[in-house]
Amino acid sequence: MVACHPGSGQQSMEGKQVRRTTFRALVATTVGAVAASLCAVTATPAAAQDGPVAHFVVVGPQHGSLHRTEASIRAAGGQVLQAWPQIGVVVATSPNAGFAASVRRKPGVVAAGASRNLAELGLSAAAARTAGSSQQQEMLAAPDAVVGQDAASAKHGGGAVAPEPLEANQWDLRLIKADKANAISGGSRKVLVGVLDSGIEATHPDLAANVDASKSVGCTNQGVPDTSPAAWAPTTSTHGTHVAGEIAAARNGVGVAGVAPNVRLASVKVVDDGGFIYPEYAICGFVWAAEHHMDVTNNSYFIDPYFLWCTTDPDQNAVVQAVKRAVDYSVHKDVVNVAALGNSNWDLSHPITDSGSPNNGTPVTRTVGNECLDLPAELPGVVSVSAVGPENRKSYYSNYGIIETDVTAPGGDSTQVADTPDRNGRVLSTVMGGGYGYLQGTSMASPHTAGVVALIRSTHQRYSVGQVFGTLGLEADRIACPPGGTYDPTGTGAFLANCQGGRTGKGFYGAGLIDALDAVTR
């Protein structure tokens, strides 16, 4: 962990413990203003680097110019790809595996680390994808039981809140009272939700009216923003389109409905064609959201290639600092960030054996504690969400933790039976090709929460980020822990979990199950 660098003239406290302590910590925390230029700076192209290069994040001074930082990057043999003066972070490349260690000792550098585990220097792209984790499998997975557009387009003759053709199978909306909420409000057109994901199919009949192309961007070209429609459209993954439908599929007599069907969506593509979300992609996404006046972001992912990023490792710590600065900047710009807690059935409040990181190369088994963070879900300024199924019980796969879980929401569970015509316990939403299909995961729980946050921001348009956090928690419906705290959903011990908090249910469910009806009536 870097403290003071020779010649930098500044002390860094950012490497210290950043795991949050309470759900409402943000309410009592003032986020400092970032005194910097309000533009992203892309480096002037330099001479091409011969051979493969690795990607790095370099953290500079949080205030003022990055000139010294960029000069130090070049002096250490690196090339500047993208500078974010708003947060004092630079994305760079170098063919030298020792670049980070070298540049850390130079002026204007607070921290530096490889953002992709130096995989580019040792693995081909194809080999890296082969070594990918469950997150890549989820991002690239085909949805279950796809329903074609024709079968979902029997238009109703009722009013704006009449059920959509496939809504009978949306147990998730009824669980959080979104159907009743929509009879009062579907959200405001002034509210913009950034979907940081694999891209949104903007021509989908249930999404076309709500996608704001002028606010959309692709961040997967090495973290450099690209506003061309091809850059933010989905390619290999329907994940982002499914997530978008859960938030804001229109009530238009076609297909399904979202939690907040009247709000606008921005496609912020941070998932590449291999299913990876590298730090530079997420940093680009958060800063873009901040500067384009988004009210909410949804983040149904963890940042690759580590399930958990450890502040005790200098490379990983640099990424933690850089992503935290990007999130802090978005909060300062009045963005409420919502994120999925993950699908490993881990108790994040206790030591974990992680045998899947890094997921773009050869994983190394390690036991980690509170010094290691699930990014971005465990950062201050982020609402972290666990998942429940149609029986209002913890989804067998959902991560949890009495410190880490803020709220819970419908994520689906194939082992629980839905009280719907098709009895599918997963979540039905929009998919690529203009159709509809089922997926499950905390990736589905997070957008339900983002939708409720969008309703809160529509109802209380002057609420600060802290007030929205507090309202979301206060309006949530408590779910108690199972008797004795022990939870064995399949009866086999394969997904055994222990819930702390007794009647409060905080260990599994945080403040409780989100409530869309309260969001529009209280």
CORJOVEN-V947819 format. One record per residue. N is the residue number from 1. RES is the residue in one small letter. NEAR is the number of other C-alpha atoms within 12 Angstrom. D_FIRST is the distance of its C-alpha to the first C-alpha in Angstrom with 1 decimal. Layout:
BEGIN
N|RES|NEAR|D_FIRST + N|RES|NEAR|D_FIRST
END
This chain:
BEGIN
1|m|30|0.0 + 2|v|32|3.8 + 3|a|23|6.5 + 4|c|23|9.7 + 5|h|26|11.1 + 6|p|17|14.5 + 7|g|18|17.2 + 8|s|26|15.5 + 9|g|18|16.8 + 10|q|21|14.5 + 11|q|22|11.9 + 12|s|24|9.6 + 13|m|19|9.7 + 14|e|31|9.4 + 15|g|34|6.1 + 16|k|25|8.2 + 17|q|25|10.9 + 18|v|34|13.1 + 19|r|35|15.7 + 20|r|34|19.0 + 21|t|23|21.4 + 22|t|31|24.8 + 23|f|40|26.7 + 24|r|31|27.9 + 25|a|27|24.7 + 26|l|29|25.2 + 27|v|23|28.6 + 28|a|18|27.4 + 29|t|21|24.4 + 30|t|17|25.2 + 31|v|24|23.3 + 32|g|16|23.0 + 33|a|18|25.0 + 34|v|27|23.6 + 35|a|17|25.5 + 36|a|22|25.7 + 37|s|19|28.2 + 38|l|20|29.5 + 39|c|20|29.6 + 40|a|30|27.6 + 41|v|29|27.7 + 42|t|25|28.3 + 43|a|26|28.0 + 44|t|13|31.3 + 45|p|13|31.8 + 46|a|17|30.8 + 47|a|14|32.4 + 48|a|17|31.9 + 49|q|19|29.3 + 50|d|15|31.2 + 51|g|13|30.4 + 52|p|20|27.7 + 53|v|32|24.6 + 54|a|35|21.2 + 55|h|41|19.7 + 56|f|48|16.4 + 57|v|55|15.0 + 58|v|61|14.0 + 59|v|53|13.0 + 60|g|45|15.0 + 61|p|38|16.4 + 62|q|38|17.6 + 63|h|23|20.9 + 64|g|20|23.2 + 65|s|25|23.6 + 66|l|36|21.5 + 67|h|25|23.7 + 68|r|26|21.4 + 69|t|41|18.7 + 70|e|40|21.4 + 71|a|25|22.8 + 72|s|33|19.6 + 73|i|43|19.4 + 74|r|28|23.0 + 75|a|21|22.6 + 76|a|30|20.0 + 77|g|29|22.7 + 78|g|38|21.7 + 79|q|38|24.0 + 80|v|39|23.4 + 81|l|36|24.8 + 82|q|36|24.2 + 83|a|42|22.9 + 84|w|50|22.4 + 85|p|36|22.9 + 86|q|40|23.3 + 87|i|43|19.7 + 88|g|45|18.2 + 89|v|53|17.3 + 90|v|58|18.8 + 91|v|51|19.6 + 92|a|46|20.2 + 93|t|45|21.6 + 94|s|39|21.7 + 95|p|27|23.7 + 96|n|29|21.1 + 97|a|29|18.7 + 98|g|26|16.5 + 99|f|34|16.5 + 100|a|42|12.9 + 101|a|28|11.8 + 102|s|25|14.8 + 103|v|43|14.5 + 104|r|37|11.0 + 105|r|28|12.9 + 106|k|31|15.7 + 107|p|31|17.0 + 108|g|38|16.6 + 109|v|44|13.3 + 110|v|47|10.3 + 111|a|50|8.5 + 112|a|47|10.5 + 113|g|46|11.1 + 114|a|46|14.4 + 115|s|48|16.0 + 116|r|41|18.6 + 117|n|38|17.1 + 118|l|32|19.0 + 119|a|33|22.1 + 120|e|28|24.2 + 121|l|25|24.1 + 122|g|22|25.3 + 123|l|22|27.2 + 124|s|18|30.0 + 125|a|22|30.0 + 126|a|16|32.7 + 127|a|18|30.9 + 128|a|29|27.8 + 129|r|28|30.0 + 130|t|20|31.7 + 131|a|27|28.5 + 132|g|32|27.9 + 133|s|34|27.3 + 134|s|29|29.4 + 135|q|37|28.0 + 136|q|34|29.6 + 137|q|24|32.7 + 138|e|32|32.9 + 139|m|40|32.4 + 140|l|29|35.1 + 141|a|24|37.4 + 142|a|23|41.0 + 143|p|32|42.0 + 144|d|23|44.5 + 145|a|21|48.1 + 146|v|27|48.1 + 147|v|27|50.9 + 148|g|23|52.4 + 149|q|26|53.0 + 150|d|18|56.8 + 151|a|18|56.5 + 152|a|32|54.4 + 153|s|24|56.5 + 154|a|19|59.4 + 155|k|22|59.3 + 156|h|20|60.2 + 157|g|14|62.8 + 158|g|13|61.3 + 159|g|14|59.3 + 160|a|23|55.7 + 161|v|28|54.5 + 162|a|24|56.7 + 163|p|33|54.8 + 164|e|35|53.5 + 165|p|29|55.1 + 166|l|41|52.3 + 167|e|38|51.1 + 168|a|25|52.9 + 169|n|34|50.2 + 170|q|44|47.3 + 171|w|39|46.9 + 172|d|49|43.4 + 173|l|49|45.0 + 174|r|32|47.4 + 175|l|35|44.8 + 176|i|38|43.0 + 177|k|32|46.3 + 178|a|43|45.5 + 179|d|35|49.1 + 180|k|25|50.4 + 181|a|32|47.9 + 182|n|39|49.0 + 183|a|23|52.6 + 184|i|26|51.3 + 185|s|32|48.6 + 186|g|41|46.9 + 187|g|42|44.5 + 188|s|30|44.8 + 189|r|27|44.9 + 190|k|24|42.7 + 191|v|41|39.8 + 192|l|46|37.6 + 193|v|54|35.3 + 194|g|57|32.8 + 195|v|56|32.6 + 196|l|56|29.3 + 197|d|57|30.6 + 198|s|52|32.7 + 199|g|47|35.3 + 200|i|54|38.4 + 201|e|47|41.9 + 202|a|36|43.4 + 203|t|24|47.0 + 204|h|33|46.9 + 205|p|34|49.9 + 206|d|44|47.9 + 207|l|47|45.0 + 208|a|30|46.7 + 209|a|25|47.8 + 210|n|41|44.3 + 211|v|42|42.0 + 212|d|32|41.3 + 213|a|31|41.0 + 214|s|22|40.4 + 215|k|32|37.0 + 216|s|42|35.9 + 217|v|45|33.6 + 218|g|43|32.1 + 219|c|42|28.4 + 220|t|38|28.4 + 221|n|30|29.1 + 222|q|38|25.5 + 223|g|44|24.7 + 224|v|34|27.5 + 225|p|37|30.0 + 226|d|29|33.5 + 227|t|24|36.2 + 228|s|19|38.9 + 229|p|28|40.3 + 230|a|24|39.6 + 231|a|30|35.9 + 232|w|42|35.7 + 233|a|41|38.4 + 234|p|39|37.8 + 235|t|29|38.4 + 236|t|28|37.4 + 237|s|36|36.5 + 238|t|42|38.5 + 239|h|52|35.6 + 240|g|51|35.2 + 241|t|56|38.9 + 242|h|54|39.1 + 243|v|59|36.4 + 244|a|58|38.2 + 245|g|59|41.4 + 246|e|56|40.1 + 247|i|58|39.0 + 248|a|53|42.0 + 249|a|50|44.7 + 250|a|41|47.8 + 251|r|43|50.7 + 252|n|35|53.2 + 253|g|27|55.4 + 254|v|37|53.4 + 255|g|42|51.2 + 256|v|53|48.6 + 257|a|49|47.2 + 258|g|57|43.7 + 259|v|55|42.4 + 260|a|53|42.7 + 261|p|49|45.3 + 262|n|38|45.9 + 263|v|45|42.5 + 264|r|44|41.2 + 265|l|55|38.6 + 266|a|50|36.4 + 267|s|52|35.3 + 268|v|57|31.7 + 269|k|58|31.2 + 270|v|53|27.7 + 271|v|51|28.8 + 272|d|39|29.8 + 273|d|30|32.9 + 274|g|32|31.0 + 275|g|42|29.7 + 276|f|46|26.1 + 277|i|45|24.0 + 278|y|46|21.2 + 279|p|51|18.5 + 280|e|49|20.5 + 281|y|44|23.6 + 282|a|53|22.3 + 283|i|52|20.9 + 284|c|50|24.3 + 285|g|53|26.0 + 286|f|54|24.5 + 287|v|49|25.0 + 288|w|43|28.5 + 289|a|45|29.3 + 290|a|38|28.3 + 291|e|28|30.5 + 292|h|31|33.4 + 293|h|29|34.0 + 294|m|40|33.3 + 295|d|46|33.9 + 296|v|51|32.1 + 297|t|53|30.0 + 298|n|56|30.1 + 299|n|53|27.2 + 300|s|54|28.6 + 301|y|50|25.8 + 302|f|48|22.2 + 303|i|46|20.1 + 304|d|44|20.3 + 305|p|41|19.6 + 306|y|46|17.6 + 307|f|46|19.4 + 308|l|44|16.2 + 309|w|47|12.8 + 310|c|35|9.9 + 311|t|34|6.8 + 312|t|27|5.6 + 313|d|28|6.5 + 314|p|31|5.3 + 315|d|39|8.9 + 316|q|43|9.5 + 317|n|42|6.9 + 318|a|44|8.7 + 319|v|53|11.8 + 320|v|53|11.3 + 321|q|49|10.9 + 322|a|51|13.9 + 323|v|49|16.1 + 324|k|45|15.5 + 325|r|43|16.7 + 326|a|45|19.6 + 327|v|45|20.6 + 328|d|39|20.5 + 329|y|41|22.6 + 330|s|42|25.1 + 331|v|42|25.4 + 332|h|34|26.1 + 333|k|31|28.8 + 334|d|35|30.3 + 335|v|43|29.3 + 336|v|49|29.2 + 337|n|53|26.9 + 338|v|56|28.0 + 339|a|49|26.3 + 340|a|52|27.2 + 341|l|52|25.4 + 342|g|46|26.2 + 343|n|39|28.9 + 344|s|34|27.6 + 345|n|33|29.2 + 346|w|35|25.8 + 347|d|35|25.4 + 348|l|42|22.0 + 349|s|30|22.1 + 350|h|25|22.0 + 351|p|18|20.3 + 352|i|27|21.1 + 353|t|22|21.9 + 354|d|29|20.9 + 355|s|19|23.0 + 356|g|26|23.1 + 357|s|33|19.8 + 358|p|34|19.5 + 359|n|38|22.9 + 360|n|40|23.7 + 361|g|29|23.8 + 362|t|24|23.9 + 363|p|22|22.3 + 364|v|19|20.5 + 365|t|16|21.2 + 366|r|20|18.4 + 367|t|18|18.4 + 368|v|29|16.0 + 369|g|24|15.9 + 370|n|28|15.1 + 371|e|29|11.3 + 372|c|38|12.8 + 373|l|43|14.9 + 374|d|52|18.1 + 375|l|48|17.9 + 376|p|53|19.7 + 377|a|49|21.6 + 378|e|47|19.1 + 379|l|43|18.0 + 380|p|46|19.8 + 381|g|51|22.8 + 382|v|49|23.7 + 383|v|55|26.7 + 384|s|57|25.9 + 385|v|58|29.1 + 386|s|59|30.4 + 387|a|52|33.7 + 388|v|50|37.3 + 389|g|43|40.4 + 390|p|35|43.9 + 391|e|31|44.7 + 392|n|37|42.0 + 393|r|38|39.9 + 394|k|52|36.4 + 395|s|45|36.2 + 396|y|41|35.8 + 397|y|37|32.7 + 398|s|44|30.9 + 399|n|49|27.4 + 400|y|45|27.4 + 401|g|43|25.8 + 402|i|35|27.0 + 403|i|38|23.9 + 404|e|47|23.3 + 405|t|51|26.9 + 406|d|51|28.4 + 407|v|57|31.7 + 408|t|57|33.6 + 409|a|64|35.9 + 410|p|55|38.2 + 411|g|53|36.4 + 412|g|46|39.3 + 413|d|39|39.9 + 414|s|27|42.4 + 415|t|25|43.2 + 416|q|28|44.5 + 417|v|23|47.8 + 418|a|30|48.3 + 419|d|21|51.5 + 420|t|23|52.2 + 421|p|14|54.9 + 422|d|20|52.7 + 423|r|25|50.8 + 424|n|30|47.5 + 425|g|36|44.5 + 426|r|40|42.2 + 427|v|54|41.8 + 428|l|49|44.3 + 429|s|56|43.3 + 430|t|50|43.8 + 431|v|46|43.1 + 432|m|38|43.6 + 433|g|28|47.2 + 434|g|33|48.4 + 435|g|35|48.4 + 436|y|45|46.9 + 437|g|37|45.1 + 438|y|39|43.1 + 439|l|40|39.4 + 440|q|48|37.3 + 441|g|50|33.6 + 442|t|50|31.3 + 443|s|53|31.5 + 444|m|56|35.0 + 445|a|56|34.1 + 446|s|53|31.7 + 447|p|58|34.4 + 448|h|58|36.9 + 449|t|59|34.5 + 450|a|59|34.0 + 451|g|59|37.8 + 452|v|59|38.2 + 453|v|55|35.7 + 454|a|51|37.8 + 455|l|50|40.9 + 456|i|45|39.4 + 457|r|41|38.5 + 458|s|35|42.0 + 459|t|31|43.6 + 460|h|26|41.6 + 461|q|22|40.8 + 462|r|15|39.6 + 463|y|24|37.1 + 464|s|28|33.5 + 465|v|41|30.6 + 466|g|32|30.2 + 467|q|28|33.9 + 468|v|41|33.9 + 469|f|45|31.1 + 470|g|29|33.2 + 471|t|33|36.4 + 472|l|46|35.2 + 473|g|39|34.2 + 474|l|24|37.4 + 475|e|27|39.6 + 476|a|34|38.2 + 477|d|29|40.6 + 478|r|29|39.4 + 479|i|30|39.5 + 480|a|28|39.6 + 481|c|28|37.8 + 482|p|26|40.3 + 483|p|16|42.3 + 484|g|16|40.3 + 485|g|21|37.1 + 486|t|23|37.4 + 487|y|28|37.7 + 488|d|24|39.1 + 489|p|27|40.3 + 490|t|18|41.9 + 491|g|13|43.2 + 492|t|11|41.7 + 493|g|14|38.4 + 494|a|14|36.6 + 495|f|24|35.0 + 496|l|24|34.9 + 497|a|34|32.9 + 498|n|33|32.8 + 499|c|38|33.0 + 500|q|31|31.9 + 501|g|27|33.7 + 502|g|22|37.3 + 503|r|22|39.6 + 504|t|24|36.8 + 505|g|37|35.5 + 506|k|39|32.0 + 507|g|42|30.3 + 508|f|53|31.9 + 509|y|48|33.0 + 510|g|46|31.1 + 511|a|41|33.5 + 512|g|41|36.0 + 513|l|46|37.8 + 514|i|50|37.7 + 515|d|42|41.2 + 516|a|48|42.5 + 517|l|36|45.7 + 518|d|30|44.2 + 519|a|41|42.1 + 520|v|35|45.4 + 521|t|22|47.5 + 522|r|19|45.4
END
